[in-house]
Structures are given as structure tokens and as C-alpha cells.
Amino acid sequence: MPKQQGNEKEAAGARPLGRERAHAGLAALARSTAGRALVVRGVPGVGRTSLLGRAAAVAEREGQRVVRVRGVEAEPGLSYAGLRQLLHPLLGEAARSDEQTRAVFDAAFGRADGDRPSVVRLGIAVLRLLSRTAVRQPLLLVVDDGQWLDDASADVLGFVGRRLAGSRVRLLVAVRADVASRFDTAALPGWTVAVRRGTVLADADADADADTDTAAAHPPARAVVSVTTPLTWQERQVADLAAGGLTNKEIGRRMHLSPRTVGSHLYHVFPKLGITSRAALRDALNRSTTVGAHQQVPVPRKDRT
């Protein structure tokens, strides 16, 4: 873990890598009061919701305040809908803030006329609110299905997450690895947890400077991916377009598919290629054209420190 900062069914027949390690690492984050942010990525069924739920339970047992929100796929176009839902339990504190901070929230959430504030201005107001709230009681913010948050809310949370050092606020976000989101470019530390039937795989892109309490949450330095099942023609077309940077909606329009169908194809593509993120698609696709159907492909991982 870096120094600065519902239950989901597990995939049938698969055992997520390092669930105990992941639980231990997230429990350490939950027990700590040092400000930090973490994004947890995984394919559907890997147990992201369960991981977040257990971390929240640890924080509550430690006497901390936990505020939770879940992204809604039907609301990506409602600016600040996710942020307002997350901050709703804290807005009573905002009413006791200075007039300038109250004016920012009123403008952002449609309680006053005028233009909505910029990400920076609203982000600063949110930081003030969170820091003030956490003075009396450490605060853990838990965001599940972050890929469905509206872009405006995700951008503000990314801004806030990069500036939590020195506070008593933690931000824990879970997103699907097969769906692009604003958190992919938020420059927040993160882990990726993934499983394959018959082969266990994990990746961690958190800062290598892990403390001793969370070192156990780092996966092995290397993993072996079994390329056992070729992609179907449509899966290959979807994967090629996703590797080229297109979103699920853009791929759907080009191939006359729904975004949900595109996501379903990627859900099957990722384990077949032994990867956990869109960023790894291009290399994996190139590799899959030269590797035999049952050849073992060593995939380098960051060395642990």
C-alpha cells in the first residue's frame, strides 16, 4: 500500500488469487487513519464488493465513520449524482462551513442559480468538508462499481484522492477491469485482483513502497498464464477495437452491439488472454497470435521490494 495515499458471487469453479492477502491488505488500510486512496480492479465475479464490505466492517469496528456509495449504470449522464449521494450524510457539516464553501456545494448540487463549479473548486470544497468531518472521527469513503459513476463525480474524487495525505480520510474505490472508467486515468494507486479457471493470476500496480502491514497483499513477482482457448471471431474484433482505445459504447456502435454485450465479450476475452485490464490488451493480442494453444507464457511482474 502506498504511503501517500452487498455481496458479489465469485466465479464458479474459480478461486480468486490471494483473497486472504487482499483482505489483510484492505483491513490494514481500514485500520489505519493515515489519509490515502486505493482503486481495486477486478473482472465481474472476483469479489470486489465482498472485499470492500469486509474493509468497511473493520473500519466500523475500529470506531471509524464509513460512508458508502455504489455507482448506477443508468446514471452516467447525471453530473455529480454519485458525489452528492456519497456526501449526503456529511452535508449537515457543510451547512456549518464558511459561506464560500456552502456556495460551492449549492451551485454544484443545483440548490442555487449560476454555473456549476470547476473540478478544482469543488474538489477543494470537498477536501475541506472531509477533513473537517474526520477531525472528530476518522473517515472511510467506500465507492463500489466506480466505473458507473458519472464523469464529474469521478473526476472530483480523483482530485480529492490525490490530496488525502495528512488527513484522516481514506478513499477506497472498486471498479470493473473490463469497463473503462475515469479512475483509469486518475493517477491513484491501485491493485488488480483476477482469477482464471485452472490458473490463478494477479497484478498489483500499487506503489512498491509498501509498509510491513500490507506487504502481504502484493502478489507473486511472476505469474504463468495458460493460453488454452482461442478467441472467437467477434471476441477478437471487440478486443482489437478495445485495444485501440475505443470505449464499450463506441465499439457497440461500430459493431452494432449493445455496450453490455461488448462488456460481456471483454469479460470472456480477459481470462482467455490472461490479462486484467484494457491496457494489457494490445500486447496480449500480439502474443496470442504467436503462442501455441497450450503453451505456457511467462508474464513478468514487478519485483517485490
C-alpha positions in Angstrom: 0.0 0.0 0.0 1.4 3.4 -0.8 2.4 5.8 1.9 0.5 8.7 0.4 -2.2 7.9 0.0 -23.8 -6.2 -0.9 -22.1 -9.4 -1.9 -20.9 -10.4 -5.3 -20.8 -14.1 -6.3 -17.4 -15.5 -7.1 -16.8 -17.0 -10.4 -18.0 -20.6 -10.4 -15.1 -23.1 -10.2 -12.5 -20.4 -9.7 -10.6 -19.4 -6.6 -9.5 -15.7 -6.5 -5.8 -15.3 -6.0 -4.7 -14.1 -2.6 -8.2 -13.4 -1.2 -6.7 -13.6 2.2 -3.8 -11.4 1.2 -6.2 -8.9 -0.3 -8.4 -9.0 2.8 -5.3 -8.5 5.0 -4.1 -5.5 3.0 -7.5 -3.8 2.9 -8.0 -4.5 6.6 -4.7 -2.7 7.2 -5.9 0.2 5.2 -9.2 0.3 7.1 -7.5 0.2 10.5 -5.1 3.0 9.6 -6.1 6.6 10.0 -3.5 7.9 7.5 -5.0 9.6 4.5 -4.7 7.6 1.3 -6.7 6.3 -1.7 -6.8 2.9 -3.4 -8.5 1.6 -6.5 -9.3 -2.1 -6.6 -9.9 -3.6 -10.1 -11.2 -6.9 -11.0 -13.4 -8.8 -13.5 -17.0 -9.5 -12.6 -17.3 -12.3 -10.0 -13.9 -11.8 -8.5 -15.4 -10.5 -5.2 -14.8 -6.7 -5.3 -18.0 -6.0 -3.3 -17.1 -8.6 -0.7 -13.6 -7.1 -0.3 -15.0 -3.6 0.2 -17.6 -4.9 2.6 -15.1 -6.5 4.9 -12.8 -3.5 4.8 -15.8 -1.3 5.8 -16.7 -3.7 8.7 -13.1 -3.5 10.0 -13.2 0.3 10.0 -16.6 0.4 11.8 -15.2 -2.0 14.5 -12.3 0.5 14.9 -14.8 3.2 15.7 -14.4 5.0 12.4 -17.1 6.6 10.3 -17.9 4.7 7.0 -19.8 6.3 4.1 -20.6 4.1 1.1 -22.0 4.7 -2.4 -22.5 2.5 -5.4 -22.3 3.6 -9.0 -25.5 3.1 -11.0 -25.2 2.2 -14.7 -28.3 4.1 -15.6 -27.0 7.4 -14.2 -23.7 8.2 -16.0 -25.1 11.4 -17.5 -26.3 12.9 -14.2 -23.4 15.2 -13.3 -22.4 15.0 -9.6 -25.1 12.4 -8.8 -22.6 10.0 -7.4 -20.8 12.7 -5.4 -24.0 14.0 -3.9 -25.0 10.6 -2.8 -21.6 10.0 -1.2 -21.6 13.3 0.6 -25.2 13.4 1.6 -24.6 12.0 5.1 -22.0 14.8 5.6 -23.8 17.8 4.2 -25.0 18.7 7.7 -21.4 19.5 8.4 -21.2 21.5 5.2 -24.0 23.7 6.5 -21.7 24.8 9.3 -18.9 25.6 6.8 -17.9 29.0 5.7 -20.1 30.9 3.2 -17.8 30.3 0.2 -17.8 26.5 0.7 -21.5 26.4 1.1 -21.9 28.4 -2.1 -19.8 25.9 -4.0 -21.9 22.9 -2.8 -25.2 24.8 -3.5 -24.0 25.6 -7.1 -22.7 22.0 -7.7 -25.9 20.3 -6.5 -28.4 22.7 -8.1 -29.5 24.4 -5.0 -28.5 27.8 -6.4 -28.6 29.5 -9.7 -25.4 30.0 -11.7 -22.7 27.9 -13.3 -21.5 24.8 -11.7 -18.1 25.0 -10.1 -14.9 23.6 -11.8 -13.5 20.2 -10.6 -10.7 22.1 -8.8 -13.0 24.4 -7.0 -15.5 21.7 -6.0 -12.6 19.3 -5.1 -11.1 21.9 -2.7 -14.5 22.3 -1.1 -14.9 18.5 -0.7 -11.4 18.2 0.8 -12.3 20.9 3.4 -15.6 19.1 4.2 -13.9 15.7 4.5 -11.0 17.0 6.6 -13.3 18.8 8.9 -15.5 15.8 9.4 -12.5 13.5 10.1 -11.1 15.7 12.8 -13.6 14.2 15.3 -13.8 10.7 13.7 -11.6 9.0 11.1 -13.5 8.6 7.8 -13.5 5.8 5.2 -15.2 6.5 1.9 -16.2 3.4 0.0 -17.2 3.5 -3.7 -18.3 0.3 -5.3 -18.9 0.0 -9.1 -16.9 3.2 -9.6 -16.9 2.6 -13.3 -20.6 3.6 -13.4 -20.1 6.9 -11.5 -20.8 10.0 -13.6 -17.6 11.5 -15.0 -17.9 14.7 -13.0 -18.1 12.8 -9.7 -15.3 10.5 -10.6 -13.1 13.5 -11.6 -13.7 15.2 -8.3 -13.0 12.0 -6.4 -9.8 11.6 -8.3 -8.7 15.1 -7.5 -9.6 14.5 -3.8 -7.9 11.1 -3.7 -4.6 12.6 -4.8 -4.6 15.0 -1.9 -5.5 13.0 1.1 -2.0 12.8 2.6 -2.0 14.4 6.1 -5.7 13.9 6.6 -7.6 11.1 8.4 -9.7 10.3 5.3 -9.3 7.1 3.2 -10.9 6.6 -0.2 -11.5 3.0 -1.4 -12.8 2.5 -4.9 -13.7 -0.7 -6.7 -14.1 -0.8 -10.5 -14.6 -3.5 -13.1 -11.4 -4.2 -15.0 -13.3 -4.8 -18.3 -15.1 -1.4 -18.4 -13.2 1.8 -19.0 -13.7 4.5 -16.3 -12.3 7.9 -15.3 -10.4 6.1 -12.5 -8.2 4.5 -15.1 -6.5 7.9 -15.6 -7.0 9.3 -12.1 -3.3 8.6 -11.1 -4.5 6.9 -7.9 -2.6 3.8 -6.5 -4.4 0.6 -7.2 -4.5 -3.2 -7.1 -5.9 -5.6 -9.7 -7.3 -8.9 -8.5 -8.1 -11.5 -11.1 -8.8 -15.2 -11.5 -8.7 -17.8 -14.2 -10.2 -21.2 -14.3 -7.3 -23.5 -13.6 -4.7 -20.7 -13.4 -4.5 -18.1 -10.8 -3.3 -14.6 -11.8 -2.9 -11.3 -10.1 -1.4 -7.9 -10.8 -0.6 -5.0 -8.4 0.2 -1.6 -9.6 0.3 -0.1 -6.1 3.4 1.8 -5.1 6.3 -0.5 -4.4 7.0 1.2 -1.1 4.6 -0.9 0.9 4.6 -0.9 4.6 5.1 -4.2 6.5 1.4 -4.4 7.5 0.3 -4.5 3.8 3.2 -6.2 2.2 1.3 -9.5 2.3 -1.2 -8.0 -0.2 1.3 -8.0 -3.0 1.1 -10.9 -5.5 4.0 -13.0 -6.7 6.7 -11.4 -8.8 5.8 -13.6 -11.8 2.8 -15.4 -13.0 2.3 -18.0 -15.7 -0.7 -17.6 -18.0 -2.1 -20.6 -19.8 -3.3 -19.6 -23.3 -5.8 -22.5 -23.7 -8.8 -21.2 -25.5 -8.7 -19.1 -28.8 -10.9 -16.1 -29.1 -14.0 -16.2 -31.3 -14.1 -14.0 -34.3 -16.4 -11.5 -32.6 -14.3 -11.5 -29.4 -11.2 -10.8 -31.5 -12.9 -7.9 -33.2 -14.1 -6.4 -29.9 -10.7 -6.9 -28.3 -8.9 -5.2 -31.3 -11.1 -2.2 -31.0 -10.8 -2.0 -27.2 -7.0 -2.2 -27.6 -7.2 0.7 -30.0 -8.7 2.8 -27.2 -12.4 2.7 -28.1 -15.0 2.6 -25.3 -17.7 -0.1 -25.0 -20.2 2.4 -26.4 -18.0 3.2 -29.4 -17.3 -0.4 -30.1 -21.0 -1.2 -29.8 -21.9 1.5 -32.4 -19.3 0.2 -34.8 -20.2 -3.4 -34.5 -24.0 -2.9 -33.9 -23.9 -4.4 -30.4 -25.1 -3.1 -27.1 -22.4 -1.8 -24.7 -23.5 -4.6 -22.3 -22.8 -7.2 -25.0 -19.4 -5.6 -25.6 -18.6 -5.8 -21.9 -19.7 -9.5 -21.9 -17.2 -10.2 -24.7 -14.4 -8.5 -22.9 -15.3 -10.4 -19.7 -14.6 -13.6 -21.6 -11.6 -12.2 -23.5 -9.6 -11.1 -20.4 -9.3 -14.6 -18.8 -8.6 -16.2 -22.2 -5.7 -13.9 -22.7 -4.6 -14.0 -19.1 -4.9 -10.2 -18.5 -6.8 -8.0 -16.1 -7.0 -4.6 -17.8 -7.6 -3.0 -21.2 -4.1 -1.5 -21.1 -2.7 -5.0 -21.5 -4.9 -6.0 -24.4 -2.5 -5.0 -27.3 0.5 -6.9 -26.0 -1.7 -9.9 -25.2 -3.3 -9.9 -28.6 0.1 -9.8 -30.3 1.3 -12.6 -28.1 -1.7 -14.8 -28.7 -1.0 -14.9 -32.4 2.4 -16.4 -31.9 1.8 -18.7 -29.0 0.6 -22.3 -29.4 -2.8 -23.2 -28.0 -1.4 -24.9 -24.9 2.0 -23.2 -24.5 2.8 -21.6 -21.1 3.6 -17.9 -21.4 5.6 -16.4 -18.6 4.3 -12.9 -17.8 6.8 -10.6 -15.9 5.6 -8.9 -12.8 7.1 -6.1 -10.8 9.7 -7.3 -8.3 8.6 -7.0 -4.8 10.7 -4.8 -2.5 
